[in-house]
Amino acid sequence: MSAPIRIADAATVRLLSPGDCVDVLMIGSEDTSARVVASSVRVAHVPKSGDTGPGDGADGALIVVSVPRRTATVLAGAAADSRLAVTLC
């Protein structure tokens, strides 16, 4: 399944390429702790350089990851009230 997620730091997204393996972390809005919500997921799509859309930049940037349906649900829930970040595997 393909799941679009907004990564809080748009500059980090520019480092990604389709096929990269990432861990997706949730950063709580009330503290600075982070926890892994999806591990070892594949990046399916990233914006092209210079391709910006509404919300890109200060509000982060959208990427698409390939994940099982259950993980897509977890990611959607995490994005609803937290910022998301990625680390390369």
N, CA, C and O atoms as a CHARMM CRD file, in Angstrom:
* protein
*
  356
    1    1 MET  N      0.84400  -1.16400   0.00000 PROA 1      0.00000
    2    1 MET  CA     0.00000   0.00000   0.00000 PROA 1      0.00000
    3    1 MET  C      0.89200   1.23000   0.00000 PROA 1      0.00000
    4    1 MET  O      1.96100   1.22500   0.61000 PROA 1      0.00000
    5    2 SER  N      0.46400   2.27100  -0.67300 PROA 2      0.00000
    6    2 SER  CA     1.19100   3.54000  -0.68200 PROA 2      0.00000
    7    2 SER  C      0.58000   4.48000   0.34400 PROA 2      0.00000
    8    2 SER  O     -0.63700   4.65500   0.38700 PROA 2      0.00000
    9    3 ALA  N      1.42600   5.08600   1.16800 PROA 3      0.00000
   10    3 ALA  CA     0.95000   6.00400   2.20500 PROA 3      0.00000
   11    3 ALA  C      1.68200   7.33300   2.08100 PROA 3      0.00000
   12    3 ALA  O      2.90400   7.37500   2.22900 PROA 3      0.00000
   13    4 PRO  N      0.96000   8.42100   1.81300 PROA 4      0.00000
   14    4 PRO  CA     1.59700   9.73400   1.80900 PROA 4      0.00000
   15    4 PRO  C      1.78400  10.21700   3.24400 PROA 4      0.00000
   16    4 PRO  O      0.86900  10.11400   4.06200 PROA 4      0.00000
   17    5 ILE  N      2.96400  10.74100   3.54700 PROA 5      0.00000
   18    5 ILE  CA     3.22600  11.28900   4.87800 PROA 5      0.00000
   19    5 ILE  C      3.95900  12.61500   4.72500 PROA 5      0.00000
   20    5 ILE  O      4.77200  12.78500   3.81700 PROA 5      0.00000
   21    6 ARG  N      3.66400  13.54600   5.61800 PROA 6      0.00000
   22    6 ARG  CA     4.32500  14.84600   5.60000 PROA 6      0.00000
   23    6 ARG  C      5.45200  14.82900   6.61500 PROA 6      0.00000
   24    6 ARG  O      5.22000  14.65200   7.81100 PROA 6      0.00000
   25    7 ILE  N      6.68100  15.01400   6.12900 PROA 7      0.00000
   26    7 ILE  CA     7.86500  15.06200   6.97600 PROA 7      0.00000
   27    7 ILE  C      8.07800  16.51500   7.39000 PROA 7      0.00000
   28    7 ILE  O      8.07500  17.42000   6.55500 PROA 7      0.00000
   29    8 ALA  N      8.26400  16.72200   8.69500 PROA 8      0.00000
   30    8 ALA  CA     8.33500  18.08000   9.24800 PROA 8      0.00000
   31    8 ALA  C      9.45900  18.91800   8.64100 PROA 8      0.00000
   32    8 ALA  O      9.28500  20.11700   8.42300 PROA 8      0.00000
   33    9 ASP  N     10.59800  18.30600   8.36800 PROA 9      0.00000
   34    9 ASP  CA    11.75100  19.04300   7.84100 PROA 9      0.00000
   35    9 ASP  C     11.87100  18.81800   6.33900 PROA 9      0.00000
   36    9 ASP  O     12.32100  17.76200   5.89500 PROA 9      0.00000
   37   10 ALA  N     11.46600  19.81500   5.56100 PROA 10     0.00000
   38   10 ALA  CA    11.50200  19.69400   4.10200 PROA 10     0.00000
   39   10 ALA  C     12.91700  19.46700   3.57200 PROA 10     0.00000
   40   10 ALA  O     13.08900  18.80800   2.54700 PROA 10     0.00000
   41   11 ALA  N     13.92800  19.99900   4.25100 PROA 11     0.00000
   42   11 ALA  CA    15.31400  19.81000   3.80800 PROA 11     0.00000
   43   11 ALA  C     15.71500  18.33700   3.88300 PROA 11     0.00000
   44   11 ALA  O     16.48500  17.86100   3.04900 PROA 11     0.00000
   45   12 THR  N     15.20300  17.62400   4.86300 PROA 12     0.00000
   46   12 THR  CA    15.49600  16.19300   4.97900 PROA 12     0.00000
   47   12 THR  C     14.93800  15.44400   3.77400 PROA 12     0.00000
   48   12 THR  O     15.57400  14.51900   3.26900 PROA 12     0.00000
   49   13 VAL  N     13.77900  15.83000   3.32000 PROA 13     0.00000
   50   13 VAL  CA    13.14700  15.16200   2.17900 PROA 13     0.00000
   51   13 VAL  C     14.01200  15.27500   0.93400 PROA 13     0.00000
   52   13 VAL  O     14.04100  14.35400   0.11700 PROA 13     0.00000
   53   14 ARG  N     14.71500  16.38800   0.77700 PROA 14     0.00000
   54   14 ARG  CA    15.58000  16.56300  -0.39900 PROA 14     0.00000
   55   14 ARG  C     16.74100  15.56100  -0.41600 PROA 14     0.00000
   56   14 ARG  O     17.36900  15.36600  -1.45700 PROA 14     0.00000
   57   15 LEU  N     17.02600  14.93700   0.70600 PROA 15     0.00000
   58   15 LEU  CA    18.08700  13.92800   0.77900 PROA 15     0.00000
   59   15 LEU  C     17.59900  12.54200   0.37500 PROA 15     0.00000
   60   15 LEU  O     18.40600  11.63000   0.19200 PROA 15     0.00000
   61   16 LEU  N     16.29300  12.37600   0.23500 PROA 16     0.00000
   62   16 LEU  CA    15.71200  11.06500  -0.03900 PROA 16     0.00000
   63   16 LEU  C     15.55200  10.80500  -1.52200 PROA 16     0.00000
   64   16 LEU  O     15.41700  11.72700  -2.32600 PROA 16     0.00000
   65   17 SER  N     15.57000   9.51300  -1.87000 PROA 17     0.00000
   66   17 SER  CA    15.31800   9.06500  -3.23400 PROA 17     0.00000
   67   17 SER  C     14.39300   7.85900  -3.18100 PROA 17     0.00000
   68   17 SER  O     14.38400   7.12900  -2.18900 PROA 17     0.00000
   69   18 PRO  N     13.61300   7.64100  -4.23900 PROA 18     0.00000
   70   18 PRO  CA    12.79700   6.43200  -4.27400 PROA 18     0.00000
   71   18 PRO  C     13.68100   5.19200  -4.08900 PROA 18     0.00000
   72   18 PRO  O     14.76600   5.09400  -4.66200 PROA 18     0.00000
   73   19 GLY  N     13.20100   4.26200  -3.28800 PROA 19     0.00000
   74   19 GLY  CA    13.95300   3.04900  -3.00400 PROA 19     0.00000
   75   19 GLY  C     14.70300   3.10400  -1.68700 PROA 19     0.00000
   76   19 GLY  O     15.09300   2.06300  -1.15900 PROA 19     0.00000
   77   20 ASP  N     14.91800   4.30500  -1.14000 PROA 20     0.00000
   78   20 ASP  CA    15.58600   4.42600   0.15800 PROA 20     0.00000
   79   20 ASP  C     14.77200   3.72800   1.23600 PROA 20     0.00000
   80   20 ASP  O     13.54400   3.67800   1.17700 PROA 20     0.00000
   81   21 CYS  N     15.47400   3.19700   2.20900 PROA 21     0.00000
   82   21 CYS  CA    14.84900   2.57500   3.37100 PROA 21     0.00000
   83   21 CYS  C     14.92600   3.57000   4.53300 PROA 21     0.00000
   84   21 CYS  O     15.99800   4.09000   4.84100 PROA 21     0.00000
   85   22 VAL  N     13.77300   3.83200   5.17900 PROA 22     0.00000
   86   22 VAL  CA    13.74200   4.79700   6.27300 PROA 22     0.00000
   87   22 VAL  C     12.95400   4.24600   7.45900 PROA 22     0.00000
   88   22 VAL  O     12.10500   3.36600   7.31500 PROA 22     0.00000
   89   23 ASP  N     13.26000   4.78700   8.61900 PROA 23     0.00000
   90   23 ASP  CA    12.41200   4.62600   9.79100 PROA 23     0.00000
   91   23 ASP  C     11.63200   5.93100   9.91400 PROA 23     0.00000
   92   23 ASP  O     12.19200   7.01100   9.72800 PROA 23     0.00000
   93   24 VAL  N     10.34900   5.83400  10.22500 PROA 24     0.00000
   94   24 VAL  CA     9.52000   7.02400  10.41600 PROA 24     0.00000
   95   24 VAL  C      9.32700   7.21400  11.91600 PROA 24     0.00000
   96   24 VAL  O      8.89200   6.30800  12.62700 PROA 24     0.00000
   97   25 LEU  N      9.66300   8.42300  12.37700 PROA 25     0.00000
   98   25 LEU  CA     9.56400   8.74000  13.79700 PROA 25     0.00000
   99   25 LEU  C      8.47100   9.76900  14.03900 PROA 25     0.00000
  100   25 LEU  O      8.24900  10.66500  13.22500 PROA 25     0.00000
  101   26 MET  N      7.80000   9.62600  15.15800 PROA 26     0.00000
  102   26 MET  CA     6.77000  10.55900  15.58600 PROA 26     0.00000
  103   26 MET  C      7.35900  11.42000  16.69400 PROA 26     0.00000
  104   26 MET  O      7.90400  10.90600  17.67000 PROA 26     0.00000
  105   27 ILE  N      7.24500  12.72700  16.53500 PROA 27     0.00000
  106   27 ILE  CA     7.74000  13.66600  17.53400 PROA 27     0.00000
  107   27 ILE  C      6.52800  14.32900  18.16600 PROA 27     0.00000
  108   27 ILE  O      5.77000  15.02900  17.49500 PROA 27     0.00000
  109   28 GLY  N      6.35300  14.10400  19.45700 PROA 28     0.00000
  110   28 GLY  CA     5.19500  14.64700  20.15900 PROA 28     0.00000
  111   28 GLY  C      5.17600  16.15300  20.16800 PROA 28     0.00000
  112   28 GLY  O      6.22700  16.79400  20.14700 PROA 28     0.00000
  113   29 SER  N      3.98200  16.72500  20.19800 PROA 29     0.00000
  114   29 SER  CA     3.85200  18.17600  20.17800 PROA 29     0.00000
  115   29 SER  C      4.13400  18.80600  21.53800 PROA 29     0.00000
  116   29 SER  O      4.43000  19.99900  21.61400 PROA 29     0.00000
  117   30 GLU  N      4.04600  18.02900  22.60400 PROA 30     0.00000
  118   30 GLU  CA     4.24800  18.58800  23.93700 PROA 30     0.00000
  119   30 GLU  C      5.64800  18.35400  24.49100 PROA 30     0.00000
  120   30 GLU  O      6.00000  18.92700  25.52200 PROA 30     0.00000
  121   31 ASP  N      6.43600  17.54300  23.84500 PROA 31     0.00000
  122   31 ASP  CA     7.80400  17.31400  24.30800 PROA 31     0.00000
  123   31 ASP  C      8.70500  17.07800  23.11300 PROA 31     0.00000
  124   31 ASP  O      8.25400  17.15600  21.97000 PROA 31     0.00000
  125   32 THR  N      9.94900  16.79600  23.35800 PROA 32     0.00000
  126   32 THR  CA    10.89400  16.59200  22.25800 PROA 32     0.00000
  127   32 THR  C     11.27000  15.13300  22.08800 PROA 32     0.00000
  128   32 THR  O     12.19100  14.82100  21.33300 PROA 32     0.00000
  129   33 SER  N     10.58100  14.23700  22.77000 PROA 33     0.00000
  130   33 SER  CA    10.89200  12.82400  22.61000 PROA 33     0.00000
  131   33 SER  C     10.36500  12.31800  21.27200 PROA 33     0.00000
  132   33 SER  O      9.38500  12.83900  20.74000 PROA 33     0.00000
  133   34 ALA  N     11.02400  11.30500  20.74100 PROA 34     0.00000
  134   34 ALA  CA    10.60600  10.71300  19.47300 PROA 34     0.00000
  135   34 ALA  C     10.49800   9.20900  19.64500 PROA 34     0.00000
  136   34 ALA  O     11.20600   8.60400  20.45000 PROA 34     0.00000
  137   35 ARG  N      9.59300   8.61700  18.87000 PROA 35     0.00000
  138   35 ARG  CA     9.50500   7.15800  18.88000 PROA 35     0.00000
  139   35 ARG  C      9.25000   6.68300  17.46400 PROA 35     0.00000
  140   35 ARG  O      8.59400   7.36100  16.67300 PROA 35     0.00000
  141   36 VAL  N      9.77700   5.50900  17.15500 PROA 36     0.00000
  142   36 VAL  CA     9.62800   4.91800  15.83100 PROA 36     0.00000
  143   36 VAL  C      8.19600   4.39700  15.68600 PROA 36     0.00000
  144   36 VAL  O      7.72000   3.62400  16.51700 PROA 36     0.00000
  145   37 VAL  N      7.51800   4.82900  14.62200 PROA 37     0.00000
  146   37 VAL  CA     6.16800   4.33700  14.36000 PROA 37     0.00000
  147   37 VAL  C      6.13100   3.39900  13.15700 PROA 37     0.00000
  148   37 VAL  O      5.15900   2.66800  12.97200 PROA 37     0.00000
  149   38 ALA  N      7.18400   3.41600  12.33700 PROA 38     0.00000
  150   38 ALA  CA     7.30500   2.48100  11.21900 PROA 38     0.00000
  151   38 ALA  C      8.78700   2.29900  10.92300 PROA 38     0.00000
  152   38 ALA  O      9.51900   3.27000  10.72600 PROA 38     0.00000
  153   39 SER  N      9.21400   1.05700  10.89400 PROA 39     0.00000
  154   39 SER  CA    10.64200   0.82300  10.66300 PROA 39     0.00000
  155   39 SER  C     10.87700   0.10200   9.34100 PROA 39     0.00000
  156   39 SER  O     10.07700  -0.71900   8.89400 PROA 39     0.00000
  157   40 SER  N     12.00000   0.44400   8.74500 PROA 40     0.00000
  158   40 SER  CA    12.45400  -0.16900   7.49100 PROA 40     0.00000
  159   40 SER  C     11.40200  -0.12400   6.39200 PROA 40     0.00000
  160   40 SER  O     11.08000  -1.15000   5.79200 PROA 40     0.00000
  161   41 VAL  N     10.86800   1.05900   6.12900 PROA 41     0.00000
  162   41 VAL  CA     9.89300   1.21000   5.04500 PROA 41     0.00000
  163   41 VAL  C     10.58200   1.81700   3.82100 PROA 41     0.00000
  164   41 VAL  O     11.55400   2.56100   3.94700 PROA 41     0.00000
  165   42 ARG  N     10.07200   1.49400   2.65800 PROA 42     0.00000
  166   42 ARG  CA    10.65400   1.97600   1.40000 PROA 42     0.00000
  167   42 ARG  C      9.98900   3.27600   0.95000 PROA 42     0.00000
  168   42 ARG  O      8.76700   3.42200   0.98500 PROA 42     0.00000
  169   43 VAL  N     10.82500   4.20000   0.53400 PROA 43     0.00000
  170   43 VAL  CA    10.33500   5.44900  -0.05100 PROA 43     0.00000
  171   43 VAL  C      9.91400   5.14200  -1.48500 PROA 43     0.00000
  172   43 VAL  O     10.70600   4.62100  -2.27100 PROA 43     0.00000
  173   44 ALA  N      8.67400   5.46300  -1.82200 PROA 44     0.00000
  174   44 ALA  CA     8.16500   5.21500  -3.17000 PROA 44     0.00000
  175   44 ALA  C      8.26400   6.45000  -4.06000 PROA 44     0.00000
  176   44 ALA  O      8.50700   6.34400  -5.26200 PROA 44     0.00000
  177   45 HSD  N      8.07100   7.63100  -3.45100 PROA 45     0.00000
  178   45 HSD  CA     8.08400   8.86500  -4.24400 PROA 45     0.00000
  179   45 HSD  C      8.50600  10.03200  -3.36200 PROA 45     0.00000
  180   45 HSD  O      8.12100  10.12200  -2.19600 PROA 45     0.00000
  181   46 VAL  N      9.30900  10.92400  -3.94400 PROA 46     0.00000
  182   46 VAL  CA     9.67300  12.18500  -3.28000 PROA 46     0.00000
  183   46 VAL  C      9.46000  13.31000  -4.29200 PROA 46     0.00000
  184   46 VAL  O      9.54700  13.08000  -5.49800 PROA 46     0.00000
  185   47 PRO  N      9.18200  14.52400  -3.81200 PROA 47     0.00000
  186   47 PRO  CA     9.00600  15.63200  -4.74700 PROA 47     0.00000
  187   47 PRO  C     10.28700  15.86100  -5.55200 PROA 47     0.00000
  188   47 PRO  O     11.39300  15.68000  -5.04400 PROA 47     0.00000
  189   48 LYS  N     10.11900  16.25800  -6.80000 PROA 48     0.00000
  190   48 LYS  CA    11.27900  16.61000  -7.61500 PROA 48     0.00000
  191   48 LYS  C     11.87400  17.90100  -7.10000 PROA 48     0.00000
  192   48 LYS  O     11.16700  18.72800  -6.52500 PROA 48     0.00000
  193   49 SER  N     13.15200  18.07900  -7.30000 PROA 49     0.00000
  194   49 SER  CA    13.81900  19.31000  -6.88100 PROA 49     0.00000
  195   49 SER  C     13.11600  20.51200  -7.50100 PROA 49     0.00000
  196   49 SER  O     12.91700  20.57500  -8.71400 PROA 49     0.00000
  197   50 GLY  N     12.74500  21.46200  -6.64900 PROA 50     0.00000
  198   50 GLY  CA    12.06700  22.65000  -7.13400 PROA 50     0.00000
  199   50 GLY  C     10.56500  22.47600  -7.27600 PROA 50     0.00000
  200   50 GLY  O      9.85300  23.44100  -7.55400 PROA 50     0.00000
  201   51 ASP  N     10.06800  21.23800  -7.08600 PROA 51     0.00000
  202   51 ASP  CA     8.63700  20.96800  -7.18000 PROA 51     0.00000
  203   51 ASP  C      8.01100  21.16700  -5.81500 PROA 51     0.00000
  204   51 ASP  O      8.08700  20.29100  -4.95300 PROA 51     0.00000
  205   52 THR  N      7.39600  22.31300  -5.62200 PROA 52     0.00000
  206   52 THR  CA     6.78300  22.60000  -4.33300 PROA 52     0.00000
  207   52 THR  C      5.28800  22.67900  -4.49300 PROA 52     0.00000
  208   52 THR  O      4.76600  22.99200  -5.56300 PROA 52     0.00000
  209   53 GLY  N      4.62900  22.39200  -3.42600 PROA 53     0.00000
  210   53 GLY  CA     3.17900  22.48100  -3.42000 PROA 53     0.00000
  211   53 GLY  C      2.74200  23.21300  -2.17600 PROA 53     0.00000
  212   53 GLY  O      3.57600  23.61800  -1.36700 PROA 53     0.00000
  213   54 PRO  N      1.44800  23.38700  -2.01300 PROA 54     0.00000
  214   54 PRO  CA     0.95100  24.06800  -0.83100 PROA 54     0.00000
  215   54 PRO  C      1.44800  23.37000   0.43500 PROA 54     0.00000
  216   54 PRO  O      1.34000  22.15100   0.56700 PROA 54     0.00000
  217   55 GLY  N      1.98000  24.14100   1.34500 PROA 55     0.00000
  218   55 GLY  CA     2.43500  23.58500   2.61600 PROA 55     0.00000
  219   55 GLY  C      3.87900  23.14700   2.61900 PROA 55     0.00000
  220   55 GLY  O      4.44600  22.94700   3.69300 PROA 55     0.00000
  221   56 ASP  N      4.50800  22.98600   1.45100 PROA 56     0.00000
  222   56 ASP  CA     5.91300  22.58000   1.45100 PROA 56     0.00000
  223   56 ASP  C      6.76400  23.70200   2.02500 PROA 56     0.00000
  224   56 ASP  O      6.39400  24.87200   1.92800 PROA 56     0.00000
  225   57 GLY  N      7.87500  23.36600   2.60600 PROA 57     0.00000
  226   57 GLY  CA     8.75300  24.37300   3.20000 PROA 57     0.00000
  227   57 GLY  C      8.57200  24.39200   4.69900 PROA 57     0.00000
  228   57 GLY  O      8.95600  23.44300   5.38300 PROA 57     0.00000
  229   58 ALA  N      7.99000  25.46300   5.22500 PROA 58     0.00000
  230   58 ALA  CA     7.83500  25.60500   6.66500 PROA 58     0.00000
  231   58 ALA  C      6.95200  24.51900   7.26000 PROA 58     0.00000
  232   58 ALA  O      7.12200  24.14400   8.42000 PROA 58     0.00000
  233   59 ASP  N      6.00600  24.01200   6.46800 PROA 59     0.00000
  234   59 ASP  CA     5.11900  22.96100   6.95000 PROA 59     0.00000
  235   59 ASP  C      5.63000  21.57400   6.60300 PROA 59     0.00000
  236   59 ASP  O      4.90200  20.59600   6.77300 PROA 59     0.00000
  237   60 GLY  N      6.84400  21.46300   6.12900 PROA 60     0.00000
  238   60 GLY  CA     7.40700  20.17800   5.77200 PROA 60     0.00000
  239   60 GLY  C      7.20900  19.85300   4.30400 PROA 60     0.00000
  240   60 GLY  O      6.91100  20.72800   3.49100 PROA 60     0.00000
  241   61 ALA  N      7.37800  18.58500   3.98000 PROA 61     0.00000
  242   61 ALA  CA     7.22500  18.13200   2.59900 PROA 61     0.00000
  243   61 ALA  C      6.63100  16.73100   2.59300 PROA 61     0.00000
  244   61 ALA  O      6.88000  15.92500   3.48900 PROA 61     0.00000
  245   62 LEU  N      5.85400  16.46600   1.57800 PROA 62     0.00000
  246   62 LEU  CA     5.15900  15.20600   1.44600 PROA 62     0.00000
  247   62 LEU  C      6.02300  14.18300   0.73300 PROA 62     0.00000
  248   62 LEU  O      6.66500  14.49800  -0.26900 PROA 62     0.00000
  249   63 ILE  N      6.04100  12.95500   1.24600 PROA 63     0.00000
  250   63 ILE  CA     6.65200  11.82400   0.54900 PROA 63     0.00000
  251   63 ILE  C      5.63500  10.69100   0.55100 PROA 63     0.00000
  252   63 ILE  O      4.64500  10.73400   1.28100 PROA 63     0.00000
  253   64 VAL  N      5.88500   9.68500  -0.26700 PROA 64     0.00000
  254   64 VAL  CA     5.03900   8.50000  -0.28500 PROA 64     0.00000
  255   64 VAL  C      5.91500   7.30500   0.05900 PROA 64     0.00000
  256   64 VAL  O      6.99500   7.12900  -0.50400 PROA 64     0.00000
  257   65 VAL  N      5.43300   6.48300   0.99500 PROA 65     0.00000
  258   65 VAL  CA     6.16100   5.27500   1.39400 PROA 65     0.00000
  259   65 VAL  C      5.29900   4.04900   1.10200 PROA 65     0.00000
  260   65 VAL  O      4.07000   4.12800   1.10400 PROA 65     0.00000
  261   66 SER  N      5.95100   2.92500   0.85300 PROA 66     0.00000
  262   66 SER  CA     5.25700   1.65700   0.62700 PROA 66     0.00000
  263   66 SER  C      5.24500   0.88800   1.93400 PROA 66     0.00000
  264   66 SER  O      6.30000   0.55300   2.47500 PROA 66     0.00000
  265   67 VAL  N      4.05400   0.60900   2.44100 PROA 67     0.00000
  266   67 VAL  CA     3.90400  -0.04600   3.73600 PROA 67     0.00000
  267   67 VAL  C      2.70000  -0.98600   3.71000 PROA 67     0.00000
  268   67 VAL  O      1.82000  -0.85800   2.86000 PROA 67     0.00000
  269   68 PRO  N      2.67300  -1.93000   4.65000 PROA 68     0.00000
  270   68 PRO  CA     1.46300  -2.74100   4.79400 PROA 68     0.00000
  271   68 PRO  C      0.29300  -1.85600   5.25700 PROA 68     0.00000
  272   68 PRO  O      0.50700  -0.78900   5.83300 PROA 68     0.00000
  273   69 ARG  N     -0.91700  -2.30000   5.00600 PROA 69     0.00000
  274   69 ARG  CA    -2.12800  -1.53600   5.35600 PROA 69     0.00000
  275   69 ARG  C     -2.14400  -1.13200   6.82700 PROA 69     0.00000
  276   69 ARG  O     -2.48500   0.00600   7.15000 PROA 69     0.00000
  277   70 ARG  N     -1.78700  -2.03200   7.70300 PROA 70     0.00000
  278   70 ARG  CA    -1.79700  -1.74000   9.14800 PROA 70     0.00000
  279   70 ARG  C     -0.83500  -0.59300   9.48400 PROA 70     0.00000
  280   70 ARG  O     -1.15500   0.27700  10.29400 PROA 70     0.00000
  281   71 THR  N      0.34100  -0.60100   8.85800 PROA 71     0.00000
  282   71 THR  CA     1.32100   0.45700   9.09800 PROA 71     0.00000
  283   71 THR  C      0.82500   1.78800   8.55000 PROA 71     0.00000
  284   71 THR  O      1.07800   2.83400   9.14800 PROA 71     0.00000
  285   72 ALA  N      0.11900   1.76000   7.41400 PROA 72     0.00000
  286   72 ALA  CA    -0.44700   2.99200   6.85100 PROA 72     0.00000
  287   72 ALA  C     -1.42400   3.61600   7.83800 PROA 72     0.00000
  288   72 ALA  O     -1.47100   4.83800   7.97900 PROA 72     0.00000
  289   73 THR  N     -2.19500   2.79200   8.51400 PROA 73     0.00000
  290   73 THR  CA    -3.14600   3.28700   9.51200 PROA 73     0.00000
  291   73 THR  C     -2.40700   3.92400  10.68400 PROA 73     0.00000
  292   73 THR  O     -2.80500   4.98400  11.16700 PROA 73     0.00000
  293   74 VAL  N     -1.33300   3.28500  11.14100 PROA 74     0.00000
  294   74 VAL  CA    -0.53100   3.82300  12.24000 PROA 74     0.00000
  295   74 VAL  C      0.07700   5.16500  11.84400 PROA 74     0.00000
  296   74 VAL  O      0.07400   6.10700  12.63500 PROA 74     0.00000
  297   75 LEU  N      0.59400   5.25100  10.63000 PROA 75     0.00000
  298   75 LEU  CA     1.19400   6.50300  10.15800 PROA 75     0.00000
  299   75 LEU  C      0.16300   7.62300  10.07300 PROA 75     0.00000
  300   75 LEU  O      0.45300   8.76000  10.44800 PROA 75     0.00000
  301   76 ALA  N     -1.03000   7.31700   9.58700 PROA 76     0.00000
  302   76 ALA  CA    -2.08400   8.33500   9.49700 PROA 76     0.00000
  303   76 ALA  C     -2.45000   8.84500  10.88700 PROA 76     0.00000
  304   76 ALA  O     -2.65200  10.04400  11.07800 PROA 76     0.00000
  305   77 GLY  N     -2.53500   7.95000  11.84000 PROA 77     0.00000
  306   77 GLY  CA    -2.85200   8.35600  13.20700 PROA 77     0.00000
  307   77 GLY  C     -1.75200   9.19300  13.82200 PROA 77     0.00000
  308   77 GLY  O     -2.02600  10.17700  14.50800 PROA 77     0.00000
  309   78 ALA  N     -0.51600   8.81300  13.58400 PROA 78     0.00000
  310   78 ALA  CA     0.62000   9.56100  14.13100 PROA 78     0.00000
  311   78 ALA  C      0.68500  10.96300  13.53100 PROA 78     0.00000
  312   78 ALA  O      1.00200  11.92400  14.23200 PROA 78     0.00000
  313   79 ALA  N      0.38900  11.08200  12.25300 PROA 79     0.00000
  314   79 ALA  CA     0.46300  12.37800  11.58100 PROA 79     0.00000
  315   79 ALA  C     -0.66200  13.32000  12.01000 PROA 79     0.00000
  316   79 ALA  O     -0.55200  14.53500  11.84800 PROA 79     0.00000
  317   80 ALA  N     -1.73200  12.76300  12.55000 PROA 80     0.00000
  318   80 ALA  CA    -2.88600  13.58700  12.91900 PROA 80     0.00000
  319   80 ALA  C     -2.57400  14.56900  14.05300 PROA 80     0.00000
  320   80 ALA  O     -3.11700  15.67300  14.08600 PROA 80     0.00000
  321   81 ASP  N     -1.69700  14.16600  14.98100 PROA 81     0.00000
  322   81 ASP  CA    -1.43400  15.05300  16.11300 PROA 81     0.00000
  323   81 ASP  C      0.04300  15.20100  16.46600 PROA 81     0.00000
  324   81 ASP  O      0.38100  15.71900  17.53000 PROA 81     0.00000
  325   82 SER  N      0.91600  14.74700  15.57700 PROA 82     0.00000
  326   82 SER  CA     2.35700  14.84300  15.82600 PROA 82     0.00000
  327   82 SER  C      3.09400  15.18900  14.54400 PROA 82     0.00000
  328   82 SER  O      2.56000  15.05100  13.44300 PROA 82     0.00000
  329   83 ARG  N      4.32600  15.64000  14.70400 PROA 83     0.00000
  330   83 ARG  CA     5.19200  15.86500  13.54300 PROA 83     0.00000
  331   83 ARG  C      5.90900  14.55400  13.24200 PROA 83     0.00000
  332   83 ARG  O      6.18700  13.77400  14.15300 PROA 83     0.00000
  333   84 LEU  N      6.21000  14.31000  11.96400 PROA 84     0.00000
  334   84 LEU  CA     6.92900  13.10900  11.57000 PROA 84     0.00000
  335   84 LEU  C      8.31300  13.46600  11.05000 PROA 84     0.00000
  336   84 LEU  O      8.51600  14.51700  10.44200 PROA 84     0.00000
  337   85 ALA  N      9.25400  12.57500  11.30200 PROA 85     0.00000
  338   85 ALA  CA    10.62900  12.71700  10.81300 PROA 85     0.00000
  339   85 ALA  C     11.06300  11.35600  10.29300 PROA 85     0.00000
  340   85 ALA  O     10.41600  10.34800  10.57300 PROA 85     0.00000
  341   86 VAL  N     12.14800  11.32100   9.54200 PROA 86     0.00000
  342   86 VAL  CA    12.68900  10.05500   9.05600 PROA 86     0.00000
  343   86 VAL  C     14.17500   9.96700   9.34900 PROA 86     0.00000
  344   86 VAL  O     14.87400  10.97600   9.43500 PROA 86     0.00000
  345   87 THR  N     14.63500   8.74500   9.50000 PROA 87     0.00000
  346   87 THR  CA    16.07100   8.46300   9.55400 PROA 87     0.00000
  347   87 THR  C     16.34500   7.39600   8.50100 PROA 87     0.00000
  348   87 THR  O     15.52500   6.50200   8.28900 PROA 87     0.00000
  349   88 LEU  N     17.48700   7.48800   7.85000 PROA 88     0.00000
  350   88 LEU  CA    17.85400   6.48800   6.83300 PROA 88     0.00000
  351   88 LEU  C     18.33400   5.21100   7.51100 PROA 88     0.00000
  352   88 LEU  O     19.05400   5.24600   8.50800 PROA 88     0.00000
  353   89 CYS  N     17.91200   4.07500   6.93900 PROA 89     0.00000
  354   89 CYS  CA    18.33000   2.76500   7.47600 PROA 89     0.00000
  355   89 CYS  C     19.68000   2.36100   6.89900 PROA 89     0.00000
  356   89 CYS  O     20.19700   1.29400   7.22900 PROA 89     0.00000
